[in-house]
Amino acid sequence: MASENKISNIDKDFILGDFKKLCAEQLSRVTKPTDIEDALFNLLKNGDMVSIQKFWAALEMTGLRETDPRLKETKANLDDVREQHLYDTDESNDEKVDRETFKKCTHDNIVLIGMAFKNEMIIPEFWDFTGHIDTLYYSCQKNTQGTPAQYIPQLARVDPNLWGVSVCTVDGQRHSIGDTTKPFSIQSCSKPLTYALAMSEIGVDETHKYVGQEPSGRSFNELTLDSRNKPHNPLINAGAIITAGLLKRKHPISERFEYAQESFKRLAGGENIGFSNSTYLSERATADRNFALGYYMQEHKCFPEGEDMVETLEFYFMLCSIEITAESGAVIAATLANGGICPITGEKVLSGDAVRNTLSLMYSCGMYDYSGQFAFHVGLPAKSGVAGAVLLVIPNLMGICTWSPPLDKHGNSNRGIQFCEELIDKFSFHNYDNLKHTTKKMDPRVRKGDVSANSIVALLFAASNGDLSAVRRFALSGMDLTEGDYDGRTALHLAAAEGRLNVVQFLLEKCKVPVDPKDRWDFTPMDDAKRFGHKEITNYLRQFIAGDIGIGSLSLAESGIEADDESNSIE
């Protein structure tokens, strides 16, 4: 299955040509929401109209989706406009809105929209980050080692070629690639969620009367207890069975399951949460070891008083048979990364203490017998399941869900483990990557265009050499492009003196720098263009000063945005 990304090539060229970065530079100067609406319209417009399709495409490049619940008012308003256009005989206005309509449609959500276009989300240059995610995805796709879990018939029959990766940040920025909408059973990935729900309901101390906090050092389904005759932790089978028994105790099993499934859905922001009855029946039919665990724990009085062991096991099988997708799994992981508050709904689903304790145990016990190696190499909380999922939590930043059915000898997804390790090799996400003197890696939380004390020298050098991409990066960083060197020479002076028409146009039309700054000798950019015989720039500046050239008149080629053919031009 292909990725759900619906952006066409024309839209990618439109955004990748640094339009989004220009938006960030221009909108960073705006403070009032109403001013943001006008500024955004000016940057998106073609003539006197804004294309609805281009608006959504531009917003998606920042990580926000048209289906984001926080944008429901804007989506409903623009859908109404689209419906009205079905009966519009003027095809030139098809799927486009004027200024007042645009402002009316986006007004309810303009704060979030403004944040996205101003690059104020947790990952400011989101499209650049997702490009690296896609590269890692294709790298791991070549890994064909392992086989799907064989001991549960429903899992053994899954296509081993399925592979998907989905990302959700704590600001609700989303990206998915591969088979991210195909449902699969959550299996052991339910264990940390059940544990967190139990703690949120009955508290940490009450929960840990029945289950420990230590890695067992033994297989996840082994018949073993700790020195107190309690399960070692809630992320092995014994502990997960006990934790299931703590959830909504003394309620009928139907109500307990309904509560758990609804809670999982809230963690996922209302996205895909289902149930596989066939997987449940397979779980029951192959549950000899889990029943042995149940009787072993019952012998040692591990269950809460009055809790029915068989019913608890049935409930545990049901929890493992809940279905998610990689997309809904990423939102669940992001909710854990966000301290229990779902990023796309803003709902507080879990208590902060419950999330902290859950992540602590995911870090030490979440990856079966590979947990120590995973903590060493990846250094992040995670939980795997034998259906092939890995929930990876990067606290205060994002959640990632990978899904690939072929497993290694520990029961972890081969591709999932490889993806997590390669992610850490590229980005500074490991828990201890922030230590002094460690290897410096990429950090998507930091803007590439952040300027240093000597950035004015680099800016002038880029302008004099016609390096439009570098000048754009300085604009993105929020740098004042009117700054000059010791002699008062600005970027516009250098571009005019060296005959760099594309940079001159960009500075004047997009960045709106003054056309006539003076250096220490009172020379203007016009004077420099004349002195060095650049007639094309002289004529352009003369027309600009006369008002014959308007803001935003740059053609596709002149702005440095290349197109493969005429179909890729910006409308």
BELFEN-V579211 format. One record per residue. RES is the residue in three letters. OMEGA is omega in whole degrees, -180 to 180 (* if undefined). Layout:
res,omega
RES,OMEGA
RES,OMEGA
This chain:
res,omega
MET,180
ALA,177
SER,179
GLU,-179
ASN,-174
LYS,-176
ILE,-180
SER,180
ASN,-179
ILE,-179
ASP,178
LYS,178
ASP,-178
PHE,-178
ILE,-177
LEU,175
GLY,174
ASP,177
PHE,180
LYS,-180
LYS,176
LEU,177
CYS,-179
ALA,-178
GLU,-178
GLN,-175
LEU,-180
SER,180
ARG,-174
VAL,-178
THR,-177
LYS,178
PRO,-179
THR,177
ASP,178
ILE,179
GLU,180
ASP,-179
ALA,180
LEU,178
PHE,-179
ASN,-178
LEU,-177
LEU,-168
LYS,169
ASN,-169
GLY,-180
ASP,-175
MET,174
VAL,177
SER,178
ILE,180
GLN,-180
LYS,177
PHE,-180
TRP,179
ALA,179
ALA,-179
LEU,-180
GLU,178
MET,176
THR,179
GLY,-180
LEU,-177
ARG,177
GLU,-178
THR,-180
ASP,-179
PRO,-179
ARG,179
LEU,-173
LYS,180
GLU,179
THR,180
LYS,-180
ALA,-180
ASN,-179
LEU,174
ASP,176
ASP,178
VAL,179
ARG,-180
GLU,177
GLN,-179
HIS,178
LEU,-179
TYR,-178
ASP,-180
THR,179
ASP,-176
GLU,-179
SER,-180
ASN,-177
ASP,177
GLU,179
LYS,179
VAL,177
ASP,-174
ARG,-175
GLU,178
THR,179
PHE,-180
LYS,179
LYS,-177
CYS,-175
THR,-171
HIS,-174
ASP,-176
ASN,-171
ILE,179
VAL,179
LEU,179
ILE,179
GLY,177
MET,-178
ALA,-176
PHE,177
LYS,-180
ASN,180
GLU,176
MET,-175
ILE,173
ILE,-172
PRO,-179
GLU,-169
PHE,-177
TRP,178
ASP,179
PHE,-178
THR,174
GLY,177
HIS,177
ILE,179
ASP,178
THR,178
LEU,179
TYR,-178
TYR,176
SER,-179
CYS,-180
GLN,-179
LYS,-179
ASN,-178
THR,-179
GLN,175
GLY,177
THR,175
PRO,179
ALA,-174
GLN,-172
TYR,173
ILE,-173
PRO,-178
GLN,180
LEU,-178
ALA,-176
ARG,-177
VAL,179
ASP,-178
PRO,-179
ASN,180
LEU,-175
TRP,-180
GLY,177
VAL,178
SER,-177
VAL,172
CYS,180
THR,180
VAL,173
ASP,178
GLY,174
GLN,-172
ARG,172
HIS,179
SER,176
ILE,179
GLY,-174
ASP,-172
THR,-180
THR,179
LYS,-178
PRO,174
PHE,-178
SER,-173
ILE,179
GLN,-173
SER,175
CYS,176
SER,-172
LYS,179
PRO,-180
LEU,177
THR,178
TYR,180
ALA,178
LEU,180
ALA,179
MET,179
SER,-177
GLU,-172
ILE,177
GLY,-176
VAL,-175
ASP,-180
GLU,179
THR,-174
HIS,165
LYS,-172
TYR,-177
VAL,-177
GLY,-176
GLN,-174
GLU,170
PRO,-176
SER,-174
GLY,-178
ARG,179
SER,-173
PHE,-178
ASN,-178
GLU,178
LEU,-178
THR,177
LEU,180
ASP,-175
SER,178
ARG,-174
ASN,174
LYS,174
PRO,-175
HIS,-179
ASN,-175
PRO,-177
LEU,167
ILE,-172
ASN,-178
ALA,-180
GLY,-180
ALA,177
ILE,179
ILE,-179
THR,176
ALA,179
GLY,179
LEU,-172
LEU,179
LYS,179
ARG,177
LYS,172
HIS,176
PRO,-176
ILE,179
SER,179
GLU,180
ARG,180
PHE,179
GLU,178
TYR,-178
ALA,-179
GLN,178
GLU,178
SER,177
PHE,-179
LYS,176
ARG,175
LEU,-178
ALA,178
GLY,179
GLY,-178
GLU,-166
ASN,171
ILE,-178
GLY,180
PHE,179
SER,-179
ASN,179
SER,177
THR,178
TYR,180
LEU,176
SER,178
GLU,-180
ARG,-175
ALA,-178
THR,-169
ALA,-177
ASP,-178
ARG,180
ASN,175
PHE,176
ALA,175
LEU,-179
GLY,180
TYR,178
TYR,180
MET,178
GLN,177
GLU,-178
HIS,175
LYS,180
CYS,-175
PHE,174
PRO,-177
GLU,178
GLY,-179
GLU,179
ASP,-174
MET,-177
VAL,179
GLU,177
THR,177
LEU,177
GLU,179
PHE,178
TYR,178
PHE,179
MET,-180
LEU,180
CYS,-177
SER,173
ILE,-179
GLU,173
ILE,168
THR,176
ALA,-180
GLU,179
SER,177
GLY,179
ALA,178
VAL,177
ILE,179
ALA,179
ALA,177
THR,175
LEU,178
ALA,-176
ASN,176
GLY,177
GLY,178
ILE,-178
CYS,-175
PRO,-173
ILE,176
THR,-177
GLY,-178
GLU,174
LYS,-175
VAL,-178
LEU,176
SER,-180
GLY,179
ASP,179
ALA,180
VAL,180
ARG,-179
ASN,179
THR,180
LEU,178
SER,-179
LEU,174
MET,-180
TYR,-174
SER,-171
CYS,-167
GLY,-172
MET,179
TYR,-177
ASP,177
TYR,-172
SER,180
GLY,178
GLN,-180
PHE,178
ALA,-180
PHE,-174
HIS,-174
VAL,175
GLY,-180
LEU,174
PRO,179
ALA,173
LYS,179
SER,176
GLY,-175
VAL,172
ALA,177
GLY,-178
ALA,168
VAL,172
LEU,-180
LEU,-177
VAL,173
ILE,-171
PRO,179
ASN,-180
LEU,-175
MET,169
GLY,179
ILE,173
CYS,173
THR,179
TRP,175
SER,-171
PRO,-178
PRO,-174
LEU,173
ASP,-176
LYS,179
HIS,-177
GLY,178
ASN,178
SER,179
ASN,-179
ARG,-180
GLY,178
ILE,-180
GLN,180
PHE,-178
CYS,-178
GLU,178
GLU,176
LEU,-180
ILE,176
ASP,-175
LYS,-173
PHE,-178
SER,-178
PHE,180
HIS,-177
ASN,-174
TYR,174
ASP,-179
ASN,178
LEU,177
LYS,174
HIS,173
THR,-180
THR,-179
LYS,180
LYS,-179
MET,176
ASP,-176
PRO,177
ARG,-177
VAL,179
ARG,178
LYS,-175
GLY,177
ASP,-172
VAL,176
SER,-176
ALA,-178
ASN,-176
SER,179
ILE,178
VAL,179
ALA,178
LEU,-180
LEU,178
PHE,180
ALA,-179
ALA,-178
SER,-180
ASN,179
GLY,-180
ASP,-175
LEU,179
SER,180
ALA,179
VAL,177
ARG,-179
ARG,176
PHE,177
ALA,179
LEU,-176
SER,-178
GLY,-179
MET,176
ASP,-176
LEU,176
THR,180
GLU,179
GLY,178
ASP,-177
TYR,-179
ASP,-180
GLY,-180
ARG,-179
THR,177
ALA,180
LEU,175
HIS,-176
LEU,-180
ALA,179
ALA,-178
ALA,-177
GLU,177
GLY,-179
ARG,-174
LEU,-178
ASN,179
VAL,177
VAL,179
GLN,-179
PHE,-177
LEU,-177
LEU,-171
GLU,-177
LYS,-177
CYS,173
LYS,176
VAL,177
PRO,-175
VAL,-173
ASP,175
PRO,-179
LYS,176
ASP,-174
ARG,178
TRP,-180
ASP,174
PHE,174
THR,175
PRO,176
MET,179
ASP,-180
ASP,180
ALA,179
LYS,-176
ARG,-175
PHE,171
GLY,179
HIS,-174
LYS,-178
GLU,179
ILE,178
THR,179
ASN,-180
TYR,-179
LEU,178
ARG,180
GLN,-179
PHE,180
ILE,179
ALA,180
GLY,180
ASP,177
ILE,-176
GLY,178
ILE,178
GLY,-177
SER,180
LEU,174
SER,-180
LEU,-177
ALA,-176
GLU,-179
SER,178
GLY,179
ILE,-176
GLU,176
ALA,-179
ASP,180
ASP,-174
GLU,-180
SER,-179
ASN,-180
SER,-180
ILE,179
GLU,*
